Amino acid sequence: MRHDWVDVSFQDLNSLEHHQTLTGFIARIFQHEYVHLQGITLIERGAMQASNSLNEVIR
């Protein structure tokens, strides 16, 4: 599951800082690509979600 929106800060090629709120499909794409940059694989992400679901059931 991904969030419907994300706030991001980044620098462009001229080192100017930007802040932006991404929503909808663009927010989902950003989160998907961010996970790749963190080195998290699809299998690891599935395991993390399963673990979180199990923790909610236990509570």
Beta strands, then each sheet from edge to edge (+ up, - down):
strand 1: 5-11
strand 2: 17-23
sheet 1: 1+ 2-
end
